[in-house]
Amino acid sequence: MFKTLTFACIHFSVAFTVTWLLTGSWVVGGLIALVEPCINTVAYFLHEKAWERLHRRRDARDRQPRLAA
């Protein structure tokens, strides 16, 4: 979870800076920086969970004995 929170902080900074540079608006930069990273952080967390599940399934499949043909 700590990894996800640090990623959110970095993402907030990048989103704010890019939006502010493109629009020149502190308000729009702040709004985008608050909304977009929150959504993206949740997506990142779910993405990590999906990869963990995939690896667990692959590991479980690899541990099963194979039948000789």
C-alpha positions in Angstrom: 0.0 0.0 0.0 2.9 2.3 0.7 4.1 1.9 -2.9 0.6 2.9 -4.1 0.6 6.1 -1.9 4.0 7.2 -3.0 3.0 6.6 -6.6 -0.1 8.8 -6.0 2.1 11.7 -4.7 4.4 11.6 -7.7 1.4 11.3 -10.0 -0.3 14.3 -8.3 2.9 16.4 -8.9 3.2 15.4 -12.5 -0.5 15.9 -13.3 -0.5 19.4 -11.7 2.7 20.5 -13.4 1.7 19.3 -16.9 -1.9 20.8 -16.6 -0.6 24.1 -15.3 2.0 24.3 -18.0 -0.6 23.6 -20.7 -3.4 25.8 -19.4 -1.6 28.4 -17.2 -4.4 28.0 -14.7 -3.6 27.0 -11.1 -7.3 26.2 -10.5 -7.5 23.8 -13.5 -4.1 22.4 -12.7 -5.2 21.7 -9.1 -8.6 20.2 -10.1 -7.0 17.9 -12.7 -4.2 17.0 -10.3 -6.8 16.0 -7.6 -9.2 14.0 -9.8 -7.0 12.2 -12.4 -4.4 10.8 -10.1 -7.0 9.5 -7.6 -8.7 7.6 -10.4 -5.4 6.5 -11.9 -4.1 5.3 -8.5 -7.2 3.1 -8.0 -6.6 1.7 -11.5 -3.0 1.1 -10.7 -3.9 -0.7 -7.4 -6.4 -2.9 -9.3 -3.8 -3.6 -12.0 -1.3 -4.7 -9.4 -3.9 -7.0 -7.8 -4.8 -8.5 -11.2 -1.1 -9.3 -11.9 -0.7 -10.9 -8.4 -3.7 -13.1 -9.1 -2.3 -14.1 -12.5 1.0 -15.1 -11.0 -0.7 -17.1 -8.2 -2.8 -19.0 -10.8 0.3 -19.6 -13.0 2.3 -20.8 -10.0 -0.5 -23.1 -8.9 -0.8 -24.5 -12.4 2.9 -25.1 -12.6 2.9 -27.0 -9.3 0.2 -29.5 -10.4 1.7 -32.9 -11.5 1.5 -33.6 -15.2 0.2 -36.7 -16.7 2.4 -38.7 -19.0 1.0 -39.3 -22.5 
